[in-house]
């Protein structure tokens, strides 16, 4: 048996490891598996601490990064390890500041995700800081570990960070301003715009503004860096008046972030006024003036129309022709969808249809909850109509898949204020709807017409439920009913040990669902789970009541394999030994059973 097999086998311990060493005296301690996972990372994952320490003593690469960029310290900071092993790794010289593919350092990861007991998590964080981990490194959304703790309201972590003032970053600054560009180039290429800003603002002001303009141009989709650069340019723009046209131009590029959409038009207007001033002073020629103004005005095409909040509105009917045009408009190749990418006749039809392809809705947590409760009063939203739409979703009407899930959530979620917000979007711990959010309703509704459905991210689905409510009720075809019954039969005959993932594979291989696509079809199984037709022993489905997110997440962690899976409760809790609640199936779907 090889070394890795010993490590990952639960029944094998240090004795078996030593026996394997005798069998393989020439083994390479830095041998990697296909996921680039080292033996040390495997030992940490399976909590084989004595083996981990032996590997460290044998000189294993402590900073090896697996396919996700995680090192041994990242593995330990997920809550897999103990303090003694962490300290051994750090003492041996592991780099505590390496960022993984998600741009998280071990310190950032410990504060954000660590599944360990909170007291252990804080001890891990202190140990990292004791060994020089830099709390000032910018990670996800350009936040540092300290800023992430403040965002999450983690008072204990914030207090720990306050004990460790400063950081290693500033010690490496060049002393000669002439070395500035060479020094920041590699940092800039990594997208560490806030780090670059920290460096250049330590130099004389007259050498700073042009670099800030360049950072503004590069970081328009990094909101924190963008705003910081924008504020600094505003402060120092008197030093470089000739750079102001570029400033206004790049400032208008902030349409990546809703809060900046509204500033885009102001920046365009200010930029045009600046061009007017330069023309009047004879600095700009007529041709150059026209070019700059046209460049600014061009950006208006990226400014969406604001549709207000989630109040009731009428959406146009999505017929076959409009659907085909929307499919072109929202093609994955179009990173920034624009009617100008369509043939003229399609563009004219799209614009005349009244479909909100350019619209953005901004709303609060409370507005979203109220919108869900209000739409329940619509006469079309009955369980009979929603079940019929769900069955139609198997073939004739993919749009029918999501509404029953949205309806179940709308009915079950309690009316409540934003509670204990967490995460970068200030999400509510009861329902996960953020403090303030926005959606492009045209894009979201189109996704539902494509057949996507899910039981998370409920802030996406309120507008879609409004749109669906105004549609004529649909009637399942014979083909819809046949496919639905074939799927039910596959579930009913599941082997006792079958998991949802294995069920999906079996259904795919059976070819009973035309055009099977995993994530679209999964929504159909999620619905059966939320209706209680596919039972689980962990939580009640939405049909029977509401489970707050914090409780749902804790329960989810107790489902074998669920943490690492994309499938969540209640579907993740289903098993083939109890495949179907026949009584619930008959009650809800009786008229469609063959």
N, C-alpha and C positions, 0 to 999 in steps of 0.2 A: 504494500500500500504506500502511495507517495505521500509527501509531507502535507500537501494541501488537502488531500482526502482525509487525513487524520484530523486536521484543524476543523474542517466543516462537519465532521461526523459527531453528533451530540454525545455518543457513548464513549468516545475516545478522549483521553486526557494526556497529561504530561508523560506518563510512562510509555504510552503508545507512540507519542511523538519521539521520545528518545530511541525507541525500537526502530522507528522509521529512519532516524538519522543513521543508525548502524547499517541499515540496509542500503542507504543511499549516501555514503560518506562524501561523495563529490558533488552533492546537489548545489545548485546556484541559489544562494539566499535571496537574490533579487529577481528570481524567476517570476514572470507575470502571467496571469491567465488572460483569456480573450478580452476581458473588460479592463485590462491593464491594472487589475487589482493585485496588490502585493500580498505576500504571505502575512505581513504584519497587519494589513488592513483586514484580511480574512480572520486573523486571530482576534482582533478587536471586535469585529462583527459578531463572532461567536463567543465572546467573553472568555477567551482562553488566555488569561493574564500572564500565567507563568510561561507559556509558549511565546507570548508577545515579548516579554523581557529577554528571553533567550535569543530571539531573533535580533533584538536591538543590540545585544552584546556581540552578536556575530557580524555586526556592521551592515545591517540592512539599510537600504536607502530610505531615510525618514521622510523625505520630501517627495517621494513618488506620488504622482497624481493619476488617479484612475480615469476612465473615459469621461467622467463628469468633473474632472479637475480636483477631486477631493484628495487630501492627504490623510495620513494617520491621525493628525490632530482634528481634522474635520470629522472623521469617524467618531473620535472620542467626544467631540462637542455635540454630537447628535443625542448624547445621553447613553451611548453604548459602554462607556468606560468608567474606571474608578480614578481617583485623584493620584494614587501612587503610580499607575501606569502613565497618566498624563505627565506627571513630573519626570518620570524616567525618560519619556520621549523628549521633553523640553531640555532636560539636562544633557541629553545626548546631542543636542544641537539642532533640533527641528526648527524650521522657520515658522514663527507663529503668524506671519503676515501674508502668506500665500493666499491668493484669491482663486476660488474654483470657477467653473464655467458660468455660474450664476453671479459671479463677482462678489461672492461672500468670503470674507476671511473667517478663520476658526472663531475668533471673538464675536464677530457679527452673527455667525451661525448659532453660536451658543445662546446669545441673547434672543434670537428670533425664533428658533425652531426647537431647541433642546427639549427632548422628551423626558429628561430626568426629573427627579424631585426638585422643586424650586431651590431648596437649600443647597443641593448638590450643584445645580446649575450655577448659582452665584459663587460657589467655591471654585468651580472650573474657570469662571471668568476672572476671578481674583488671581488664580494661579497663572493664567495666560498673561495678565497685566504684570505680575511680578517678574515674569521672564521676558518682559520687553514688548509684548504685543501692543501695537499702535492703535489706539482708539480713534485716531483722526483719519484713518484710511477710508476713502469714499467707496461705498459698495453699491447695493441696489438703489436705483433712483438717486444716486449720488449721495445717499445718506451715509453718515458714519455710524459706528456701533452705538455711540452715545446718542446721536440724533434719533436712531431707531428706537432706543429705549425710551426716550422722551415721547416719541410719537405713539408708542404702545402704552404709555402711562405706567411703565414699569419703574416705580419709585425706588425700589431696592437697587435695581441695576443703575439707575441714574446716580444714586448716592455713592455706589462703588466707583463709578467713573469720575465723580468729583474728587475722590481721594487720589486719583492718578492724573493730575494736571499735566498739560503739555503732551508731548509725543515725539517720536523719533523723526518725523518728517522734516522738520525745519533744520535739523542739524546738517543736512546734505546740500543746502543752498550754495551755489557758486558765489564767490566774493566779488567777481568782476562782472559788471553788467554786460560786457561784450560777450560773455559766455551764455547769456540768457537764452538765446534761441536754440543753441545746440543742446542746452540742458533740458529745455521743455519739450523739444520735438518728440522724443520717444514717449513721454508722458501724454502728450497731446494725441499721438497716434493710438494710444490705449483707450482714449475717450475719457481720461481723468481730468475733465475740464476744470473742476473746482480746485484740484491740486495745482493746475497751471495758473489759475487766477491767484492762488495763494502765493505762488512764486513771483509772478510779475508785479503784484502790488507791493512787493518789498523793495522795488527799484524806483528810481526817480520817475515822477509822473509823466514827463515828456517822452519817456521810452515805453509807455504802457498802453496808450489808448489804441494804437493800431492793432496790437496783439489782442486786446480785448474785443475789438471789432471782428477779428478773425475767429475768436472763440465763440462769439455770438453767432456767427455764420455756421460754425460746425456743430454747435450744441443746441440748436433750436428744438430738438426733441428730447433734450435733457433739461427738464423744466427748472430744477433748482440752479443749475449752472447758468442757464439762460437768463433767469431773473437777476442773478448776482452780477453777471456781466453787463446786463442792461442798466442796472442801478449804478454801477461804477462808471459806465460811459456817460450816463446822464450827469453824474457828478463832475466828470473831468472833460466834458465835451468842448469847453472853451479852449482847451489846449490844441485841439485838432478840428477846427471848423470844417476843413475840407473833407473830413471823414464822415461828416454827418449824413450825407446822402446814403452811404453804405449802411450806416447805423439804422436809419429809418427803413431801408430796404430789408435788411436782415431781421429787424424787429418785427416787420410785417409777416415774417415766416413762422410766427408762433402759432399757426393754426393747428399744430399737433395737440395743443392742450386747450380744453374748453375755456378755461378762465382767460386765456390769452386771445381766443377768437375775437372777443369784443374789443381788445386793444388793437387788433390788426388794422381795422378801418381807421382808427385814430392815428396809427403810425403812417398809414398811407397818406392820409390827409396832411399830416405834419411834413412828410417827405415832399409832397407836391408843393407845399408852401415854401419849404426850404429851396426847392428848385426855382420857384418864382423869384425868391429873393436874389439868388445867384444870377439869374438871368437879368434882373433889373440892374444889378451892379456890374453887368458886363463880364462876369466871370464865366458864364455858360453861353455857348453859341446856341443858335436856334436849333441846329441839328442835334447837338448833345442834350439840350433841354428836352426835346421831344423824346429822345431815346430813354432818358432817365424817368420821365413822367410815365411813359408807356410801360416801362419795367415795373413801376410801382402799381399802376392801375391793373396790370396783368394779374397781380396777386389777389385782386378782389374775387377772382373766379374760385379761389379756394376758401372763401369765407362763406360758411353755411348760413342758411336762414334759420333764425331762432323761432321755434314754434310755441314758446311759452312752456308752461308746466304740463302735467299729465291730465289736464282737463279733457273732457270728451270732445272728440273731433271726428269728422267723417272722412274715411279713406276711400279712394277710388277702387273699383272692382279690378282685381288682378286677373285679367283674362289671359288666354294662351299667348296672344301677341305681346302684351305687356310683360308677361313672365319671361319670354324669350329675350326681350330687350334688356330687362333687368339682369338676366343671366350674363349678358355681355357686359353690362355696366359694372356689375360686381365681380367680374372675372378676377381670379386670384392674381393674374398678371398685372392688373391695374392697382398698383399700390395706393394711388390717389385717384379714385374713380372720378371721371369727368365726362359730361355729355359730349365734349369735343372729341372723345375717342370713338364715338359712335358714328355710323353713316348718317347723313343729314336727315333722311326720312325717319330713322329710328329716334334721333335726337328730337325731332319735331313732335313725334308721337309721345315720347316720354314727357316732354315739357307740357304738352296739352292735356296729358292724362290727369295732372294734378297730384301724381304720386310724390310723396315727400322725400325724394332722393337726395336733396341737399339740406334737409331739415335736421335741426338738433333740438332735443328737449332736455332742459335742465330742471331738476327737481330735487326736493329734499326727502329724507327718510320718511317723515310724517306724511308728506304729499303722496308718496308711493303707496304707503299703507292705506291711506284714505281712498286712493284711486281704486285699489283692489276691492275694498269693501263696497264702494259705490257701484262698480260694474256688476256685482252680484245681483243687483236689482233688475238687470236686463232680462226681458222675457225669454230670449233665446237660450239663455244659459241654464238649461236643465240637464240633469244627468242623462236623460234619454238622448238628447241632442249631442251631448259631449261624447257619450259612449259610441253613438253612431259615427261621429266624426273620427273617433279613434280607430274603429274598424275600417273606415274608408282609408285611413292612413296607411294600411298595408299595401295599397296599390293605387286606387283611383284618385286619392286626394291626400298627398303627403302633408298638406297644411293642417290636416286633422289631428296630427300626433301630439302637439304641445298643449292645446287648450285645456284638456282634462287635467293635466298636471298644474297648470296655472290656476285653474278653478279650485282644485283641491287646496292649494296653498292659500288662495284668497279666502276660502271658507274657514280654514283651520287657524291661520295666523291671528293672534289676538291683537286688538287695537292697543298700541303701546308707544311710548316715547322712545327715542334713541337711548339704548341702554349700554353702559360700559363700553364705549367704542374702542376698537383695537385695530391694528394694522395700518397700512399706509393710506387706506381710503376711509379711515374712521368707521369701520363696519360695526353694526349693532350685534352684540353677542346673543341677542334673542333670535334675530331673523337674518343677519348678515347684510341687510340693506344698508348702504353707506349713508353718512351724514348728508352728503351732497353728491349727486351723480349726474351723468348725462348719457343719453343714448342717441344714436341716429336711428329713428324709428323705421325709416325706409329700409335700411340694411337689416335690422332685426326682423322685421316682418317678412322680408324676402327670405331670410334664413329659415323661417318657419314654413314658408311655401316650399322650400327645398327639402323639408322633412326633418330638420334638426329639432330635437326636443331633449330637455334635461330637467333635473330636479335640484339644481343649484343656481346661483346668480339670479335670484328672483327679481332683482331690480331691472333686469332686461325685459321681462315678459309682460308687464302690465299693459303697455301700449299694444302689444300683440293680441292680448285677450280682448281689449276694446275693439280692435279691428275685426277679430273673429266674430264677436257678438253681433255685428251688423250683417253678417253673411246669411244667406238663406240656409236653413238646416239641410244637411246632405243625407243621402240614403246609400248605404253600402251596396256594392254590386255583388253578383254571385262570386266573382273572382276575389273580391275583398274578403267575403265570408269564408271561402274555401281556404285562403292563405291563413286567415286567423285561426281556423279550426286545426289546420295542419300544425301550426306553431303550438297551439294548446296541447295537441296530442304529443308533440315532441317533449314538451315540459312534463306532461303527465307520466311519460314513460322514461323519465330520467333515471339513470343508475343512482343508487343510494349515496355514493360518495361524490356525485357531480357538483361542481361549483358553477357560478354564473359564467365565468370565462370559458369553461369547458362546454357549457350549454350553448354559448354563442358559436363556438367552433363547430359543434355538431349540427346546429341549424344552418350554418354557412355551407358545410359540406353536403347537406341534404338538398340544397338548391331549391327549397320550397319558397324562398322569398326572392322574387325577381329583383335584379340590380342590388343585391345585398351590399350594404356598406356599414361597417361595424358601428360607427358612432351614431348614425341615423337610426339603425335598427335597435341599438341599445335603449334608446328612448322608449321603444314599445315595451321592452321588458321592465324598464324602470316604472312605467305606468302600471303594469300589472302588479308590481311590488307595492307601489303607493296606494293601490286600490285594495291590497290585502289578498289578491288572488294568488300571488306567489308569496307565501308567508315567510316570516323570519322570527327568530326568538329573542331579538335584541331591542327593537323599538316598535312602537305602534306606527302603522302607515298613516299618511296624511288623511286618508279616508276616515280614520278613527280618531284623529286628533292631532295636536301639534306638539313637536318636541323641540325645545329651544336649542340653538346651535351648540352652545357649550356642552349640553348633555349629549347631543347627537355626536359631537366630535369625540367625547370620552368613550361613548359606546362603540364608535367606529374603531377605536384603537384596540378594542377587545375582540374584534372579529379577526380570526386567523388570516394573515396576509393582506388585510384591508389597507393598512398604512401605506404599503408599497404599491397598491393597486389603484387603477383609475376608477374602479367601481366602488361606490359608496353605499351606505345604508339608505333604504332598507334592502335594496337588491343584493348587496354584498353578503347579507346575512342569510340568504336563501341557500338551501341545500337539497339535493335530489332525494334525500330520505323523507322529505315532507314537501312534495312538489307543488301541490295545488290545494287551495281551500275550495273544495267542490261546491259547498253551500254558497260562498261568496260569488263564485263564478256563475252559478245558476241565477242568483239574484240580479247580478248586473248585466250578464250577457246572454241570459236564457233565450231570447228571441233569435240570437245569431248562432246558437249551437246546433250542429248537425247530428 
